[in-house]
């Protein structure tokens, strides 16, 4: 029997949580509800869900604080996080993505939009059947073991950033627009904004440390990964 994807709903308003849970159950998901960060942590300690729906405004720790905490924990780091919030301004969206959210949905939202976004983050999480390794200079990505190393040192790279790096390394020296990266890395998911790419590129550069200069911004065109970064050539 196929296991239903588990969705942890972290939402302090029971009416909203129940509405989401009912719709998820009707569409082939197994929802679990927590009303604050403390009870959510207990659920995570017991069984890891497949995706987390995380409200921004919560009693105690905010959704942003929880997202940062779970992203910093190696056990919960790979779980996709979808932020739920009434805050629709771009700075708030960027703050949510910077905190570690994989996607962002503004209240009020339709059931179909919510389901589409959940399915999209689960598709992105699904492992691709790849076992190749790619080497550019001293940067090495091994898809089989899910490791990235630079100058022999292993780097901590999040799941979306790993997929983004893999694509850029497989197609190095070529410039890719934001929309091309959305199609190739995220899939044809209409809800994700192009700004999301910028946030994940920023995260990827931070994860790569000194190798971050290999990911270049090509003004007006997009991004590329190069073995001969301009930043090093000009140094």
WORAVEN-V928394 format. One record per helix or strand of 2 or more residues. SS is the DSSP state (H for helix, E for strand). FROM is the first residue (numbers start at 0). TO is the last residue. If there is no record, write none. Layout:
SS_FROM_TO, SS_FROM_TO
This chain:
E_4_9, H_13_25, E_28_33, H_36_45, E_50_54, H_62_71, E_79_84, H_89_97, E_102_105, H_110_124, E_132_135, E_138_141, E_146_149, E_152_154, H_158_169, H_177_185, H_194_213, E_214_217, E_221_224, H_229_232
